[in-house]
Amino acid sequence: MNTYAARTAYRQVVFTRTLGSTIKTHKVQLRILSGSTSARSTVTLDAVMVTR
């Protein structure tokens, strides 16, 4: 998923997923893919929200 933006955008949801009620554990991974240019190599994770 490419989340590049020419301008800063605040409070943007870039991914959402609804899981079934039978799933008891979850794993979230944030990966920086190789091939990123030095100008676009910064990743900031602002928040993760889990609701039940």
PEFENRA-V338158 format. One record per backbone hydrogen bond with DSSP energy under -1.0 kcal/mol. CO is the residue of the C=O (numbers start at 1). NH is the residue of the N-H. E is the energy in kcal/mol with one decimal. If there is no record, write none. Layout:
BEGIN
co: (CO | CO)
nh: (NH | NH)
e: (E | E)
END
This chain:
BEGIN
co: (20 | 37)
nh: (23 | 40)
e: (-1.1 | -1.3)
END
